[in-house]
Amino acid sequence: MTLLAQSATGNHPVPPWVIVTITVLLAVAAYVLSCWWMPFKPCWCCEGVGRHFRKDGKALRLCWWCKGSGRRLRLGRRAYNMIAARRRRAES
């Protein structure tokens, strides 16, 4: 009679927590790459236009949130910039 190791005797399914962990890590990596590739997103208030309009279509004023640019830094990029600034201050 041959004795086999416990791990060699059957098909062991992957635990669910491993699948969830890998999925979360892949999602975080994708978000970090997207923040690096596209650091800006359209402004939520003016929808990327940079101005607010009256009902007749004329520009009323510049957007207060994006200062008229129509773009805002994404949350992940803002966090990265804050961490990088702290690191630069600590080094000098």
Biopython code that builds the backbone (N, CA, C, O; Angstrom):
import numpy as np
from Bio.PDB.StructureBuilder import StructureBuilder

atoms = [
    (1, "MET", "N", (0.828, -1.167, 0.000)),
    (1, "MET", "CA", (0.000, 0.000, 0.000)),
    (1, "MET", "C", (0.889, 1.252, 0.000)),
    (1, "MET", "O", (1.796, 1.373, 0.823)),
    (2, "THR", "N", (0.626, 2.161, -0.911)),
    (2, "THR", "CA", (1.417, 3.372, -1.042)),
    (2, "THR", "C", (0.754, 4.509, -0.280)),
    (2, "THR", "O", (-0.453, 4.719, -0.407)),
    (3, "LEU", "N", (1.520, 5.236, 0.500)),
    (3, "LEU", "CA", (1.001, 6.386, 1.224)),
    (3, "LEU", "C", (1.256, 7.650, 0.405)),
    (3, "LEU", "O", (2.366, 7.887, -0.070)),
    (4, "LEU", "N", (0.231, 8.436, 0.254)),
    (4, "LEU", "CA", (0.340, 9.692, -0.496)),
    (4, "LEU", "C", (0.184, 10.866, 0.450)),
    (4, "LEU", "O", (-0.479, 10.778, 1.483)),
    (5, "ALA", "N", (0.802, 11.945, 0.075)),
    (5, "ALA", "CA", (0.653, 13.159, 0.876)),
    (5, "ALA", "C", (-0.782, 13.668, 0.783)),
    (5, "ALA", "O", (-1.485, 13.400, -0.190)),
    (6, "GLN", "N", (-1.201, 14.397, 1.797)),
    (6, "GLN", "CA", (-2.565, 14.919, 1.863)),
    (6, "GLN", "C", (-2.889, 15.795, 0.647)),
    (6, "GLN", "O", (-3.993, 15.730, 0.106)),
    (7, "SER", "N", (-1.922, 16.613, 0.222)),
    (7, "SER", "CA", (-2.185, 17.539, -0.879)),
    (7, "SER", "C", (-2.250, 16.845, -2.233)),
    (7, "SER", "O", (-2.746, 17.431, -3.195)),
    (8, "ALA", "N", (-1.768, 15.632, -2.331)),
    (8, "ALA", "CA", (-1.740, 14.942, -3.615)),
    (8, "ALA", "C", (-2.940, 14.028, -3.809)),
    (8, "ALA", "O", (-2.994, 13.298, -4.799)),
    (9, "THR", "N", (-3.904, 14.046, -2.893)),
    (9, "THR", "CA", (-4.987, 13.079, -2.963)),
    (9, "THR", "C", (-6.258, 13.600, -3.596)),
    (9, "THR", "O", (-7.180, 12.818, -3.826)),
    (10, "GLY", "N", (-6.348, 14.873, -3.884)),
    (10, "GLY", "CA", (-7.606, 15.321, -4.454)),
    (10, "GLY", "C", (-7.523, 16.714, -5.058)),
    (10, "GLY", "O", (-6.497, 17.391, -5.000)),
    (11, "ASN", "N", (-8.627, 17.103, -5.630)),
    (11, "ASN", "CA", (-8.734, 18.418, -6.233)),
    (11, "ASN", "C", (-9.212, 19.394, -5.166)),
    (11, "ASN", "O", (-10.335, 19.268, -4.676)),
    (12, "HIS", "N", (-8.382, 20.361, -4.801)),
    (12, "HIS", "CA", (-8.735, 21.326, -3.768)),
    (12, "HIS", "C", (-9.189, 22.621, -4.438)),
    (12, "HIS", "O", (-8.425, 23.228, -5.187)),
    (13, "PRO", "N", (-10.418, 23.048, -4.178)),
    (13, "PRO", "CA", (-10.881, 24.309, -4.764)),
    (13, "PRO", "C", (-10.181, 25.496, -4.106)),
    (13, "PRO", "O", (-9.723, 25.414, -2.966)),
    (14, "VAL", "N", (-10.109, 26.577, -4.833)),
    (14, "VAL", "CA", (-9.491, 27.800, -4.312)),
    (14, "VAL", "C", (-10.456, 28.430, -3.322)),
    (14, "VAL", "O", (-11.640, 28.568, -3.631)),
    (15, "PRO", "N", (-9.985, 28.818, -2.134)),
    (15, "PRO", "CA", (-10.873, 29.454, -1.159)),
    (15, "PRO", "C", (-11.421, 30.781, -1.698)),
    (15, "PRO", "O", (-10.728, 31.475, -2.442)),
    (16, "PRO", "N", (-12.641, 31.133, -1.335)),
    (16, "PRO", "CA", (-13.237, 32.379, -1.842)),
    (16, "PRO", "C", (-12.455, 33.627, -1.450)),
    (16, "PRO", "O", (-12.422, 34.590, -2.216)),
    (17, "TRP", "N", (-11.826, 33.637, -0.279)),
    (17, "TRP", "CA", (-11.109, 34.839, 0.137)),
    (17, "TRP", "C", (-9.901, 35.108, -0.753)),
    (17, "TRP", "O", (-9.484, 36.258, -0.891)),
    (18, "VAL", "N", (-9.337, 34.077, -1.353)),
    (18, "VAL", "CA", (-8.215, 34.275, -2.273)),
    (18, "VAL", "C", (-8.705, 34.961, -3.545)),
    (18, "VAL", "O", (-8.050, 35.869, -4.057)),
    (19, "ILE", "N", (-9.834, 34.534, -4.042)),
    (19, "ILE", "CA", (-10.412, 35.139, -5.254)),
    (19, "ILE", "C", (-10.778, 36.597, -4.996)),
    (19, "ILE", "O", (-10.519, 37.461, -5.834)),
    (20, "VAL", "N", (-11.377, 36.872, -3.842)),
    (20, "VAL", "CA", (-11.757, 38.253, -3.499)),
    (20, "VAL", "C", (-10.516, 39.125, -3.356)),
    (20, "VAL", "O", (-10.501, 40.259, -3.833)),
    (21, "THR", "N", (-9.484, 38.613, -2.708)),
    (21, "THR", "CA", (-8.247, 39.380, -2.522)),
    (21, "THR", "C", (-7.592, 39.702, -3.857)),
    (21, "THR", "O", (-7.165, 40.835, -4.077)),
    (22, "ILE", "N", (-7.509, 38.739, -4.735)),
    (22, "ILE", "CA", (-6.906, 38.969, -6.049)),
    (22, "ILE", "C", (-7.732, 39.983, -6.846)),
    (22, "ILE", "O", (-7.173, 40.850, -7.517)),
    (23, "THR", "N", (-9.052, 39.873, -6.773)),
    (23, "THR", "CA", (-9.919, 40.811, -7.488)),
    (23, "THR", "C", (-9.736, 42.234, -6.973)),
    (23, "THR", "O", (-9.644, 43.173, -7.763)),
    (24, "VAL", "N", (-9.683, 42.397, -5.661)),
    (24, "VAL", "CA", (-9.496, 43.730, -5.072)),
    (24, "VAL", "C", (-8.134, 44.299, -5.462)),
    (24, "VAL", "O", (-8.030, 45.471, -5.821)),
    (25, "LEU", "N", (-7.100, 43.480, -5.393)),
    (25, "LEU", "CA", (-5.767, 43.954, -5.771)),
    (25, "LEU", "C", (-5.706, 44.359, -7.243)),
    (25, "LEU", "O", (-5.061, 45.351, -7.583)),
    (26, "LEU", "N", (-6.361, 43.611, -8.109)),
    (26, "LEU", "CA", (-6.403, 43.980, -9.533)),
    (26, "LEU", "C", (-7.179, 45.280, -9.746)),
    (26, "LEU", "O", (-6.785, 46.109, -10.566)),
    (27, "ALA", "N", (-8.280, 45.463, -9.011)),
    (27, "ALA", "CA", (-9.062, 46.701, -9.135)),
    (27, "ALA", "C", (-8.255, 47.908, -8.656)),
    (27, "ALA", "O", (-8.288, 48.965, -9.285)),
    (28, "VAL", "N", (-7.535, 47.754, -7.554)),
    (28, "VAL", "CA", (-6.698, 48.852, -7.046)),
    (28, "VAL", "C", (-5.584, 49.168, -8.035)),
    (28, "VAL", "O", (-5.295, 50.337, -8.291)),
    (29, "ALA", "N", (-4.960, 48.141, -8.589)),
    (29, "ALA", "CA", (-3.898, 48.365, -9.575)),
    (29, "ALA", "C", (-4.439, 49.075, -10.815)),
    (29, "ALA", "O", (-3.778, 49.957, -11.363)),
    (30, "ALA", "N", (-5.635, 48.696, -11.256)),
    (30, "ALA", "CA", (-6.243, 49.362, -12.420)),
    (30, "ALA", "C", (-6.544, 50.826, -12.115)),
    (30, "ALA", "O", (-6.346, 51.685, -12.974)),
    (31, "TYR", "N", (-7.019, 51.124, -10.905)),
    (31, "TYR", "CA", (-7.321, 52.509, -10.542)),
    (31, "TYR", "C", (-6.046, 53.330, -10.443)),
    (31, "TYR", "O", (-6.016, 54.477, -10.888)),
    (32, "VAL", "N", (-4.993, 52.764, -9.868)),
    (32, "VAL", "CA", (-3.722, 53.482, -9.767)),
    (32, "VAL", "C", (-3.181, 53.787, -11.162)),
    (32, "VAL", "O", (-2.711, 54.896, -11.414)),
    (33, "LEU", "N", (-3.242, 52.819, -12.060)),
    (33, "LEU", "CA", (-2.775, 53.062, -13.427)),
    (33, "LEU", "C", (-3.631, 54.108, -14.137)),
    (33, "LEU", "O", (-3.103, 54.931, -14.885)),
    (34, "SER", "N", (-4.933, 54.085, -13.914)),
    (34, "SER", "CA", (-5.787, 55.079, -14.573)),
    (34, "SER", "C", (-5.549, 56.478, -14.001)),
    (34, "SER", "O", (-5.653, 57.466, -14.727)),
    (35, "CYS", "N", (-5.230, 56.571, -12.697)),
    (35, "CYS", "CA", (-4.902, 57.884, -12.117)),
    (35, "CYS", "C", (-3.574, 58.399, -12.659)),
    (35, "CYS", "O", (-3.387, 59.607, -12.800)),
    (36, "TRP", "N", (-2.657, 57.492, -12.960)),
    (36, "TRP", "CA", (-1.390, 57.906, -13.543)),
    (36, "TRP", "C", (-1.587, 58.312, -14.996)),
    (36, "TRP", "O", (-1.022, 59.312, -15.440)),
    (37, "TRP", "N", (-2.374, 57.555, -15.734)),
    (37, "TRP", "CA", (-2.563, 57.798, -17.161)),
    (37, "TRP", "C", (-3.462, 59.009, -17.420)),
    (37, "TRP", "O", (-3.162, 59.832, -18.285)),
    (38, "MET", "N", (-4.553, 59.118, -16.680)),
    (38, "MET", "CA", (-5.505, 60.220, -16.855)),
    (38, "MET", "C", (-5.770, 60.868, -15.486)),
    (38, "MET", "O", (-6.729, 60.498, -14.810)),
    (39, "PRO", "N", (-4.927, 61.835, -15.069)),
    (39, "PRO", "CA", (-5.069, 62.394, -13.733)),
    (39, "PRO", "C", (-6.291, 63.305, -13.565)),
    (39, "PRO", "O", (-6.703, 63.573, -12.436)),
    (40, "PHE", "N", (-6.863, 63.775, -14.645)),
    (40, "PHE", "CA", (-8.000, 64.690, -14.551)),
    (40, "PHE", "C", (-9.294, 64.005, -14.969)),
    (40, "PHE", "O", (-9.291, 63.068, -15.768)),
    (41, "LYS", "N", (-10.388, 64.488, -14.418)),
    (41, "LYS", "CA", (-11.718, 64.037, -14.811)),
    (41, "LYS", "C", (-12.562, 65.280, -15.070)),
    (41, "LYS", "O", (-12.202, 66.366, -14.616)),
    (42, "PRO", "N", (-13.666, 65.150, -15.782)),
    (42, "PRO", "CA", (-14.521, 66.318, -15.997)),
    (42, "PRO", "C", (-15.106, 66.815, -14.684)),
    (42, "PRO", "O", (-15.413, 66.024, -13.792)),
    (43, "CYS", "N", (-15.256, 68.102, -14.574)),
    (43, "CYS", "CA", (-15.829, 68.700, -13.374)),
    (43, "CYS", "C", (-17.273, 68.234, -13.215)),
    (43, "CYS", "O", (-18.033, 68.212, -14.184)),
    (44, "TRP", "N", (-17.645, 67.867, -12.007)),
    (44, "TRP", "CA", (-18.987, 67.357, -11.752)),
    (44, "TRP", "C", (-20.029, 68.477, -11.766)),
    (44, "TRP", "O", (-21.206, 68.228, -12.025)),
    (45, "CYS", "N", (-19.606, 69.685, -11.493)),
    (45, "CYS", "CA", (-20.566, 70.779, -11.371)),
    (45, "CYS", "C", (-20.962, 71.355, -12.741)),
    (45, "CYS", "O", (-22.142, 71.572, -13.016)),
    (46, "CYS", "N", (-19.962, 71.596, -13.586)),
    (46, "CYS", "CA", (-20.245, 72.181, -14.905)),
    (46, "CYS", "C", (-20.215, 71.133, -16.008)),
    (46, "CYS", "O", (-20.376, 71.466, -17.182)),
    (47, "GLU", "N", (-20.010, 69.868, -15.645)),
    (47, "GLU", "CA", (-19.969, 68.745, -16.586)),
    (47, "GLU", "C", (-18.857, 68.899, -17.628)),
    (47, "GLU", "O", (-19.009, 68.472, -18.772)),
    (48, "GLY", "N", (-17.741, 69.510, -17.225)),
    (48, "GLY", "CA", (-16.579, 69.611, -18.093)),
    (48, "GLY", "C", (-16.572, 70.787, -19.033)),
    (48, "GLY", "O", (-15.667, 70.902, -19.859)),
    (49, "VAL", "N", (-17.547, 71.661, -18.937)),
    (49, "VAL", "CA", (-17.613, 72.812, -19.835)),
    (49, "VAL", "C", (-16.791, 73.971, -19.295)),
    (49, "VAL", "O", (-16.142, 74.675, -20.069)),
    (50, "GLY", "N", (-16.803, 74.183, -17.988)),
    (50, "GLY", "CA", (-16.055, 75.277, -17.381)),
    (50, "GLY", "C", (-16.892, 76.503, -17.112)),
    (50, "GLY", "O", (-16.428, 77.448, -16.474)),
    (51, "ARG", "N", (-18.122, 76.500, -17.592)),
    (51, "ARG", "CA", (-19.012, 77.658, -17.393)),
    (51, "ARG", "C", (-20.412, 77.171, -17.048)),
    (51, "ARG", "O", (-20.800, 76.051, -17.378)),
    (52, "HIS", "N", (-21.141, 78.023, -16.390)),
    (52, "HIS", "CA", (-22.558, 77.780, -16.153)),
    (52, "HIS", "C", (-23.341, 78.671, -17.109)),
    (52, "HIS", "O", (-22.957, 79.811, -17.371)),
    (53, "PHE", "N", (-24.437, 78.137, -17.622)),
    (53, "PHE", "CA", (-25.188, 78.844, -18.657)),
    (53, "PHE", "C", (-26.584, 79.196, -18.186)),
    (53, "PHE", "O", (-27.164, 78.544, -17.317)),
    (54, "ARG", "N", (-27.098, 80.250, -18.791)),
    (54, "ARG", "CA", (-28.501, 80.595, -18.558)),
    (54, "ARG", "C", (-29.367, 79.728, -19.452)),
    (54, "ARG", "O", (-28.857, 78.959, -20.266)),
    (55, "LYS", "N", (-30.661, 79.851, -19.300)),
    (55, "LYS", "CA", (-31.575, 79.033, -20.097)),
    (55, "LYS", "C", (-31.546, 79.394, -21.579)),
    (55, "LYS", "O", (-31.887, 78.566, -22.423)),
    (56, "ASP", "N", (-31.143, 80.616, -21.904)),
    (56, "ASP", "CA", (-31.084, 81.014, -23.313)),
    (56, "ASP", "C", (-29.754, 80.615, -23.968)),
    (56, "ASP", "O", (-29.558, 80.880, -25.154)),
    (57, "GLY", "N", (-28.837, 79.985, -23.220)),
    (57, "GLY", "CA", (-27.606, 79.475, -23.791)),
    (57, "GLY", "C", (-26.401, 80.364, -23.625)),
    (57, "GLY", "O", (-25.297, 79.975, -24.006)),
    (58, "LYS", "N", (-26.577, 81.549, -23.066)),
    (58, "LYS", "CA", (-25.441, 82.446, -22.862)),
    (58, "LYS", "C", (-24.692, 82.057, -21.586)),
    (58, "LYS", "O", (-25.289, 81.603, -20.610)),
    (59, "ALA", "N", (-23.382, 82.244, -21.621)),
    (59, "ALA", "CA", (-22.567, 81.899, -20.450)),
    (59, "ALA", "C", (-22.867, 82.878, -19.323)),
    (59, "ALA", "O", (-22.840, 84.094, -19.515)),
    (60, "LEU", "N", (-23.147, 82.344, -18.178)),
    (60, "LEU", "CA", (-23.490, 83.165, -17.021)),
    (60, "LEU", "C", (-22.245, 83.504, -16.213)),
    (60, "LEU", "O", (-22.013, 84.668, -15.884)),
    (61, "ARG", "N", (-21.440, 82.484, -15.890)),
    (61, "ARG", "CA", (-20.242, 82.704, -15.082)),
    (61, "ARG", "C", (-19.332, 81.495, -15.206)),
    (61, "ARG", "O", (-19.743, 80.441, -15.690)),
    (62, "LEU", "N", (-18.102, 81.657, -14.767)),
    (62, "LEU", "CA", (-17.166, 80.536, -14.722)),
    (62, "LEU", "C", (-17.540, 79.615, -13.567)),
    (62, "LEU", "O", (-18.118, 80.044, -12.568)),
    (63, "CYS", "N", (-17.208, 78.378, -13.723)),
    (63, "CYS", "CA", (-17.488, 77.396, -12.676)),
    (63, "CYS", "C", (-16.569, 77.661, -11.489)),
    (63, "CYS", "O", (-15.364, 77.857, -11.648)),
    (64, "TRP", "N", (-17.155, 77.663, -10.306)),
    (64, "TRP", "CA", (-16.392, 77.939, -9.100)),
    (64, "TRP", "C", (-15.523, 76.757, -8.717)),
    (64, "TRP", "O", (-14.434, 76.959, -8.180)),
    (65, "TRP", "N", (-15.959, 75.533, -8.970)),
    (65, "TRP", "CA", (-15.235, 74.345, -8.538)),
    (65, "TRP", "C", (-13.969, 74.119, -9.343)),
    (65, "TRP", "O", (-12.926, 73.802, -8.772)),
    (66, "CYS", "N", (-14.036, 74.275, -10.653)),
    (66, "CYS", "CA", (-12.865, 73.991, -11.496)),
    (66, "CYS", "C", (-12.179, 75.259, -11.974)),
    (66, "CYS", "O", (-11.212, 75.181, -12.731)),
    (67, "LYS", "N", (-12.645, 76.405, -11.560)),
    (67, "LYS", "CA", (-12.075, 77.705, -11.936)),
    (67, "LYS", "C", (-12.091, 77.933, -13.441)),
    (67, "LYS", "O", (-11.231, 78.630, -13.981)),
    (68, "GLY", "N", (-13.081, 77.339, -14.121)),
    (68, "GLY", "CA", (-13.260, 77.559, -15.546)),
    (68, "GLY", "C", (-12.498, 76.618, -16.455)),
    (68, "GLY", "O", (-12.589, 76.744, -17.676)),
    (69, "SER", "N", (-11.750, 75.677, -15.900)),
    (69, "SER", "CA", (-10.979, 74.770, -16.758)),
    (69, "SER", "C", (-11.821, 73.591, -17.243)),
    (69, "SER", "O", (-11.535, 73.024, -18.298)),
    (70, "GLY", "N", (-12.847, 73.216, -16.492)),
    (70, "GLY", "CA", (-13.670, 72.074, -16.857)),
    (70, "GLY", "C", (-13.091, 70.750, -16.398)),
    (70, "GLY", "O", (-13.684, 69.698, -16.639)),
    (71, "ARG", "N", (-11.924, 70.785, -15.732)),
    (71, "ARG", "CA", (-11.275, 69.549, -15.283)),
    (71, "ARG", "C", (-10.946, 69.646, -13.799)),
    (71, "ARG", "O", (-10.690, 70.726, -13.266)),
    (72, "ARG", "N", (-10.960, 68.480, -13.144)),
    (72, "ARG", "CA", (-10.593, 68.395, -11.730)),
    (72, "ARG", "C", (-9.703, 67.193, -11.535)),
    (72, "ARG", "O", (-9.823, 66.192, -12.242)),
    (73, "LEU", "N", (-8.800, 67.297, -10.562)),
    (73, "LEU", "CA", (-7.936, 66.158, -10.255)),
    (73, "LEU", "C", (-8.756, 65.034, -9.656)),
    (73, "LEU", "O", (-9.658, 65.267, -8.850)),
    (74, "ARG", "N", (-8.439, 63.822, -10.052)),
    (74, "ARG", "CA", (-9.119, 62.664, -9.484)),
    (74, "ARG", "C", (-8.653, 62.465, -8.045)),
    (74, "ARG", "O", (-7.578, 62.928, -7.662)),
    (75, "LEU", "N", (-9.460, 61.781, -7.260)),
    (75, "LEU", "CA", (-9.172, 61.583, -5.850)),
    (75, "LEU", "C", (-7.860, 60.832, -5.646)),
    (75, "LEU", "O", (-7.072, 61.203, -4.776)),
    (76, "GLY", "N", (-7.614, 59.799, -6.418)),
    (76, "GLY", "CA", (-6.383, 59.040, -6.287)),
    (76, "GLY", "C", (-5.149, 59.862, -6.625)),
    (76, "GLY", "O", (-4.117, 59.729, -5.967)),
    (77, "ARG", "N", (-5.244, 60.698, -7.629)),
    (77, "ARG", "CA", (-4.112, 61.546, -8.006)),
    (77, "ARG", "C", (-3.873, 62.619, -6.953)),
    (77, "ARG", "O", (-2.727, 62.975, -6.675)),
    (78, "ARG", "N", (-4.944, 63.133, -6.370)),
    (78, "ARG", "CA", (-4.813, 64.121, -5.300)),
    (78, "ARG", "C", (-4.089, 63.499, -4.098)),
    (78, "ARG", "O", (-3.231, 64.139, -3.490)),
    (79, "ALA", "N", (-4.434, 62.261, -3.762)),
    (79, "ALA", "CA", (-3.774, 61.569, -2.656)),
    (79, "ALA", "C", (-2.300, 61.334, -2.981)),
    (79, "ALA", "O", (-1.440, 61.521, -2.120)),
    (80, "TYR", "N", (-2.004, 60.926, -4.210)),
    (80, "TYR", "CA", (-0.614, 60.716, -4.607)),
    (80, "TYR", "C", (0.179, 62.009, -4.520)),
    (80, "TYR", "O", (1.306, 62.001, -4.026)),
    (81, "ASN", "N", (-0.380, 63.122, -4.988)),
    (81, "ASN", "CA", (0.312, 64.407, -4.933)),
    (81, "ASN", "C", (0.590, 64.813, -3.486)),
    (81, "ASN", "O", (1.656, 65.353, -3.189)),
    (82, "MET", "N", (-0.366, 64.555, -2.582)),
    (82, "MET", "CA", (-0.187, 64.902, -1.181)),
    (82, "MET", "C", (0.938, 64.066, -0.557)),
    (82, "MET", "O", (1.765, 64.595, 0.185)),
    (83, "ILE", "N", (0.968, 62.774, -0.854)),
    (83, "ILE", "CA", (2.020, 61.901, -0.319)),
    (83, "ILE", "C", (3.383, 62.300, -0.882)),
    (83, "ILE", "O", (4.371, 62.325, -0.148)),
    (84, "ALA", "N", (3.447, 62.611, -2.168)),
    (84, "ALA", "CA", (4.707, 63.010, -2.795)),
    (84, "ALA", "C", (5.210, 64.332, -2.209)),
    (84, "ALA", "O", (6.413, 64.496, -2.006)),
    (85, "ALA", "N", (4.307, 65.274, -1.936)),
    (85, "ALA", "CA", (4.713, 66.552, -1.346)),
    (85, "ALA", "C", (5.260, 66.351, 0.065)),
    (85, "ALA", "O", (6.246, 66.984, 0.443)),
    (86, "ARG", "N", (4.629, 65.479, 0.842)),
    (86, "ARG", "CA", (5.144, 65.180, 2.187)),
    (86, "ARG", "C", (6.529, 64.560, 2.115)),
    (86, "ARG", "O", (7.415, 64.905, 2.898)),
    (87, "ARG", "N", (6.711, 63.650, 1.177)),
    (87, "ARG", "CA", (8.014, 63.008, 1.031)),
    (87, "ARG", "C", (9.081, 64.020, 0.637)),
    (87, "ARG", "O", (10.202, 63.966, 1.143)),
    (88, "ARG", "N", (8.744, 64.944, -0.261)),
    (88, "ARG", "CA", (9.707, 65.959, -0.658)),
    (88, "ARG", "C", (10.065, 66.879, 0.502)),
    (88, "ARG", "O", (11.224, 67.260, 0.661)),
    (89, "ARG", "N", (9.062, 67.240, 1.319)),
    (89, "ARG", "CA", (9.320, 68.090, 2.481)),
    (89, "ARG", "C", (10.193, 67.369, 3.500)),
    (89, "ARG", "O", (11.047, 67.991, 4.131)),
    (90, "ALA", "N", (9.990, 66.068, 3.668)),
    (90, "ALA", "CA", (10.770, 65.308, 4.638)),
    (90, "ALA", "C", (12.223, 65.154, 4.197)),
    (90, "ALA", "O", (13.121, 65.094, 5.037)),
    (91, "GLU", "N", (12.457, 65.092, 2.904)),
    (91, "GLU", "CA", (13.814, 64.915, 2.389)),
    (91, "GLU", "C", (14.619, 66.214, 2.469)),
    (91, "GLU", "O", (15.841, 66.172, 2.609)),
    (92, "SER", "N", (13.970, 67.331, 2.386)),
    (92, "SER", "CA", (14.725, 68.596, 2.385)),
    (92, "SER", "C", (14.852, 69.188, 3.749)),
    (92, "SER", "O", (15.458, 70.247, 3.908)),
]
sb = StructureBuilder()
sb.init_structure("model")
sb.init_model(0)
sb.init_chain("A")
sb.init_seg("    ")
for serial, (resi, resn, name, xyz) in enumerate(atoms, 1):
    if name == "N":
        sb.init_residue(resn, " ", resi, " ")
    sb.init_atom(name, np.array(xyz, "f"), 0.0, 1.0, " ", f" {name:<3s}", serial, name[0])
structure = sb.get_structure()
